[in-house]
Amino acid sequence: MAKSQEQVLSIYNYLRLWLFLLLAIIDKMKQKIRKAVVPVAGYGTRFLPVVKTIPKEMLPVLNKPVIQLIVENLVEAGIKTIVLVTSSSKRAVDDYFDSHFELENKLKEAEKEKELSEIKKVAKLANIIYVRQKEMKGNGDAILCAKEAIGNEPFIVTWGDGFSYLNGDNEFSEIIKEYEKYQSIIMSGYITDKKEDTEKYGYIRGKKLKDGMVKAEKIIEKPGPMNAPSNIAIVSGFLFTPDFFGALEKVKVKPGKELVYVDGLNYLMEKGKDVYVKPMRSVYYDCGNILDWLKTNVDFALKRDDIKDDFKKYLIEKIK
């Protein structure tokens, strides 16, 4: 009888162990997306001479810098930790997300509660980690700089000089939803028929799936209007699995070239990794060049209740 009880207990413990392992695997598969990487180390030469002292990511869209709008969108999607990959010339970005006690005291003394609340909110948006990119060796290298801070978990990447708006929805929330379904790399696809975009962005060649997603076969950088394989550009908004770091490390960079994220993606796809794209009819605000940055400010000014009417009158007068 005792031997029979021992056998039952042994089987019970064996099943408990397997159940524990199974639950751990399921939990790992359903791991929440908690972290994001935003490379902000680039020189921003299209905005010279102002970027000698002001990082392009700190250029304002009305009264908020571009980088704050990006961080706010990430936080809205549930991201808790944001890794900003910076350089020695980007101290202003580091300082911006810190507390400013002297200014806070001045606002408190002046009873400017609204302004005080705004600057306090900036310092509490997210857990910001700063990592240095010591040499400008490409956006793929910038992502690699965040490897230790990210660890072995999926993460979002977006650039520090542009952001998307998706008819009231959040671009990052959308790709997170698709990751929960596909458990693989997900990219935000920007649907565009503008010929000039084919000279600026990478384009997807792939197979459209029944649910509207596209299974990517290759990304072609700046194909030009005659060679674009689709009308789906890859602009910003990537959800990478941890093996993306390994792919970037294995890519052989030709002399004189930079390591770019596309190299890592194409490497993984060649090895059989599934990469998916969610096409979105979003508005992409590219603040990395002067003209589009100006357009962004105009769009935001025309949406702001306290100034839009006067600003619209001003524009009408100017274009008469």
Buried (B, 14 or more C-beta within 10 A) or exposed (E): EEEEEEEEEEEEEEEEEEEEEEEEEEEEEEEBBBBBBBBBBBBBEEBEEEBEEBBBBBBBBEEEBBBBBBBBBBBEBEBEBBBBBBBEBBEBBBEBBEEBEEEBEEBEEEEEEEBBEEBEEBEEBBEBBBBEBEEEBBBBBBBBBBBEBBEEEBBBBBBBBBBBBBEEEBBBBBBBEBBBEBBBBBBBBBEBEEEEBBEBBBBBBBEEEEEEBBBBBBBBEEBEEEEBBBBBBBBBBBBBBEBBBEBBEEBEBEEEEBBBBBBBBBBBBEEEBBBBBBBBEBEBBBBBBEEBBEBBBEEBBEEEEEBEEEBEEEEEEEEE
